[in-house]
Structures are given as C-alpha cells and as structure tokens.
Amino acid sequence: DFSYSSTEEMTANGWVIRSGQGWPGVTGASFREENVTFVDYPDQAGNRLLRMTSSTDGTSGNTYQTQICHQRKYLEGTYAARVRFSDEPASGIDGDEVVQTFYMITPYDHPFKPDYSEMVFEYLPNGGWGGAPTSMHGTTWETVQIEPWDADNLSNSQQGSLAGWHVLVAQVTGGTVRYFVDGNLIAQHGGEYYPDALMSINFNLWFINDGLSSASGVREYQEDIDWVIHAAGVSLMPDEITAKVEELRNASVTFEDTVPPGFPTSPCDL
C-alpha cells in the first residue's frame, strides 16, 4: 500500500527510485527521485497515493522521467495494481507522446538475452509508435535488442480513453500470460513468450523518443498508484484480488512480503 509519508519509508520496504539517464525514453533525459511524491487520496481519510510526475519543455536536457522498481524475485502467479491514468498534463500544453505503465522485467545485460522476460501494461494517451491516438497495450517479451532496436514480443491493444482509476491484473500461470483491465481480458500470450526468468515489479512514466511536442513551456504529466500486490504461484481473478486488498486494509496491513528472496535488488535501469 503506497500510503507512505516519505520516500525513506518506501525504500525501506525494498523499493528503488530511479535516478540518472538511460533507456527507455528521450535520449539525454534524466530520471529524478524528486519526481516521486505522496498525496492524500481525495475523500478517503488516511489513504495516500504515490504520484509520479514527469515533465518536459520539449528539449531532452529539460525532460525528467520517473520510475520505481521493487526487488527482482517474482515469476509465476498474479500481479495487480490500482493506478490512475491521465489523458492530459496536470499543467502545460498537451501533445507529448507519454507512456504510463505497470510492468515486470529482468535486467537487460546484452542483446537477445535468452532468459530475458518482460510483461507490461502501457497506456499511451497521445499515441505513439504509429498506433492509435489513445490506447492501452498488453505486451509480453521473449527477448530484445535495444541498439539497434529489434523486439521479439507479442502485443495486443485496446483503443479509447482510460483516464481515471483502473485495476490492472496480469496472470502468469500454466504457460499463459493474461492481461486484464477492470476485469476485461485485453491480451493473452504463451509459448516462447511465457516468462522464464525472475523479474522485478516496476512502474514508470516516460516520453517516447522523437515524440515530444514542439509546444513551448513546461508541461507535467502524472500517474498515481494506490496499491500493488503479487500472489505467488496462483491465478487469481480481478475480483479476488480486490477482495484480498480490502481484507488486508481492514486488517491495517500496509506492507507484507512473503515472497522468498531472489536477487539482492533491482538495478532499476530499464
């Protein structure tokens, strides 16, 4: 539960807030720790949200992106998060190709790494990659080469606005990955694309390279996160996940980690 009062409380629970430069996003842009803040949930006393705020003025040097990562120790089971997407910037002129995400990933050590795994929800309110102007993508990766770009993945998308709060669920069991948005199945992948290596749990908010608007002035985009949960080794439906979260909240459990250790930490660089 992201009802923290400080980033120090969050990192004490195994989260990493990314800083520095690197993939993905605009070449020359930076990830900043100060882009992560905590805000009160409107009309819910005592509930707080993690807010990622990414900004740009259209130049790479003044483009600041956001990412958080948990430990690399997750594989089969059910992943879920409640997030708020936005179609417009919180301030400034709209038009940048921004990506709002919830995803699981292994580190990228070298091109076409055979035990690479990645599963991602990506919401593109202003389009990108030649696709629809507003779309949600569910993508599962076998492997990838970043430079020059060569992706081996399966992806499905749904069009239309998803501004507002949504529960995202990914089931990883029995050789199949299933992606749900508010209980609706949007993608299903298997075969060689089924994850085969431990992954970290991540969220990020970034801008597509060459997708910045030519508008003048700074604009800020936001994505809020209420909670995230992983149920190892079992396939839970969205209504079962929300019931489990409600049970934990009623018991005043704000953080619980019973997943066995994997790697010491996530490099939080992809």
BAMARVO-752665 format. One record per residue (C-alpha): x, y, z. Coordinates in steps of 0.001 Angstrom, whole numbers, plus 500000, padded with zeros to 6 digits. Example, Ala and Ser with C-alpha at 12.3 -4.5 7.8 and 13.67 -1.06 7.14 Angstrom:
BEGIN
512300495500507800 513670498940507140 
END
This chain:
BEGIN
500000500000500000 501550503330498972 500229505221501997 503717506433502857 504726509748504366 508243509763502889 510357508096500226 512586506768503013 509689504637504297 509138503313500780 512768502395500094 512981500674503483 510436498210502065 512633497245499124 511665499864496544 514217501701494402 513556505161492960 515478505583489735 517903508413489057 520299509163486207 519865508551482490 519168505611480218 516526503581478420 513565503994477996 512566507443476878 514032510551475350 517772510370474658 519514512681477113 516553512871479508 517021512194483222 515168510174485836 514775512079489111 513994510818492605 512146514028493451 509534513118490824 508077510660493366 505753512222495946 502890511130498205 499486512799498239 496245512299500154 493534510333498373 490528512632497911 487619511753500208 489425508768501775 490803509774505141 494121508121505920 494684506769502403 497614508156500463 498869507656496925 502240507541495250 502368510138492489 504852510019489615 505281513380487879 507293513600484650 507911516856482818 509373518321479645 509721521597477788 510321519777474515 514106519580474891 515988516481476027 518037518343478617 514868519551480343 512971516260480145 512587514497483501 511120510998483750 510086508785486686 510491505116487635 510192502902490716 511271499248490995 510901496509493577 513258493579494110 513943491093491316 512341487916492699 508951487485491017 507848484953488405 504667482872488287 501464483988489959 499188487023489789 500273490663489633 497872493550490176 497887497285490781 495348500076491083 496520503106489126 495176506412487863 495931507285484252 495524510754482758 494834511888479207 496093515439479692 499015517036481510 498457518338485020 499892521617483744 501039522982480401 500003522317476796 499063518740475850 500565516799472961 503656514856474068 503780511102473434 503895509942477057 503830506339478339 502149505428481651 502968501914482861 502842498962485248 505297496199484324 507585493327485301 511069492886483812 514516491271484028 517698493346483590 518994493931480073 522577492653480105 523164492125476386 521198491911473099 518901488916472595 519484487615476114 517842484150476097 516472484307479651 515048487807479290 511437488254480467 509098491239480414 505358491817480841 503938495308480533 500787497402480643 501420500620478679 498870503413478358 499513505957475583 497018508837475876 498594510765472995 499522507798470821 502972506723469735 504806504125467696 502451504776464786 499430503412466646 496031504716467703 495887508156469352 494713506735472708 495421503103473550 496351500533476193 498883497846475271 499467494463476905 502850493134475763 504889490032476611 508534489739475574 510745486812474647 513873488974474200 515078492267472743 517995494199471282 517904497884472214 520512499308469810 519660498960467009 516085498239468057 514893494682467410 511992493403469533 510687489854469863 507323490208471578 503581489692471334 501304492677471899 497579493420471868 495927496759472408 492554498325473050 491623501808471924 489836504527473840 490391506681476885 491319505124480219 491581508387482112 490869507739485789 491310504821488171 491738501226486968 492713497826488368 495321496094486191 495820492340486620 498352490012484961 498070486257485497 501202484182484848 500304480517485246 500126477322483213 502182478629480318 499887481596479609 500034485304480465 496657487067480653 496200490840480951 493015492303482464 491868495929482751 488984496282485222 488196492598484788 488198492707480978 490725490448479208 492727492563476730 495634490223475849 496716486595476180 500159485243475264 502045481964475676 504587479677474068 508125481060473924 506872484386475303 505970482911478689 508324484385481357 511284482166482251 513432484408484490 512874486257487766 511536489785487301 511188492975489325 507888494845489747 508004498347488255 506103501485487333 507360504303485142 506225507446483365 508322508412480349 508315510141476959 508776508395473616 511966509434471857 511144511824468990 507621512093470391 507885515428472191 505573518220471124 507006521439469676 504792523461472040 506553525993474221 506650525884478004 506919523140480593 504197520501480853 503818517954483653 502168514538483351 501118512394486314 500307508780487155 499056507815490628 499407504408492313 497126503281495146 498479499757495759 500300496827494169 500068493125495041 501604489835493909 500183486402494736 502973483902494033 502145480679492238 498379481151491986 495994482532489388 493541484988490925 490750486796489108 490420490573489423 487519490378491904 489559488004494093 492464490447494055 490354493437495110 488773491340497880 492268490402499117 493352494048499144 490230495025501080 490949492233503579 494499493487504101 493354497062504519 490674496090507024 493432494355508999 495586497524508777 498300495676506831 500137498309504776 503099496163503704 503683492413503625 506402490489501792 506398486684501974 507987486043498561 511344484258499010 514447486334498200 515756486322494653 518428488770493616 519514491345496247 517947494266494419 516765495515491055 519202497646489045 516161499803488132 517686500794484803 515113499561482248 
END
